[in-house]
């Protein structure tokens, strides 16, 4: 086994190569490593690249560029669990920082979830989206569709269509940009009775997991969004963030202003230290549960249509998204 | 909306609190082979029983579980607050948290940390690849991971490489001498699930350990259920359900299929 520090550098180099959409040379890798706090020269990078090539994680492409192999991608997913335990939170923080939606103009980037459906199922899926977004159990009725020929940063496999839905973490990003310190706390399943949210059935914290909590709940197939639409009773997905209790008035003001841009989903704001729907909140903080954007996708799955979903995927310009 | 005290208490119980409660109810003593252990209860369709038992047997004989002990529950029988419905069969097997209960009852301060997936290469554990801490979830981490369809326990049995379910606890190094004794008693009693015992203050399977502690990795009691799932047979697992007297259970090799 190689030394732990070398191992970490190897992984960081693979991350840089994997994040790029074209082959990367040793020079640019060294520059990016320096940006990330790893003081390492071009020569040393070449040495590390040789190790990665030998292990089959990267390969040469073109004159002097490297690309990541399938084995390399797998290694990135599996390695350094100690670093990835807070991966979900750091990823969320990164996207919160990248979004710049302006509540005044209704323009700017929002955080989206990407779901892939088969082209043959698209029509049925859109029909369900129309029905679900009519009821306010999601963040925004606006979506964006990409097919395999779409010229965008979203990679769509052949025969599939990507549907982007607004992710609930957008609310956190907006609050942050307006100066409200916000921390995503839990994802969970929320019991709804007679159209009223009652309590969280299950919760998973964003900080103690290497897999996105919402993704876990989605693949356990525990929701009944369609029942909620039909009868007003069932289970849907929601997540909760905490804000300082002293900022809750300001937060409510921001949330009221974004309603004009068709962004909603906030269920309520708790009192200081009040457990919200059974989810724990520290004294001095307020819990704010929000319906998640993927409730739409859960409904599609409940209808028997196969969907692969990547929550908290990327950012997209909100004004390019539209209501069906 | 819900003010404490004047309405139903809906507070969510996280797995850690469930575990600690069950640990304190464990009375099993490996030296005399008697007492209560913690059980996972799986519910299957009656007509799948033989196939499932076959799988359980293979998994348990390959050491991919905590112990080979099992209790078969038929329609109408109850365990904990669970009653087996018509057309179903319940299978009670030993939960790996039993090990924590035993350590605790011998006076060792044990701190269950998380459940996760361990990558096995040619028979040897390499590293944890995904984990969920007990303090952060109300669903059993191994149950959550099983539903992600990222386990490859079947492949592990046939090729020696794959991803299996396991969990980690930390113990203070001050208790190191006692731990060695208890662990060997546990193994003498036929509980084979100890996968790895770490060095003091050293990472175990890629996971950092708190200062002055060492890590112990135990094979998840739910691996046989993961295989059943990988075979596409419906199975509903209630991990860490209840405690059960070990004398009510039998060794799977004594069960005739």
Interface residues (C-beta under 8 A of the other chain):
Chain A: X77 X78 X79 X80 X81 X82 X85 X188 X198 X199 X200 X201 X202 X203 X204 X205 X207 X208 X209 X210 X211 X215 X216 X219 X220 X221 X268 X274 X275 X277 X278 X279 X280
Chain B: X1 X2 X3 X4 X9 X10 X11 X12 X14 X114 X116 X119 X127 X128 X129 X130 X131 X132 X133 X135 X136 X137 X138 X139 X144 X145 X147 X148 X149 X203 X206 X207 X208
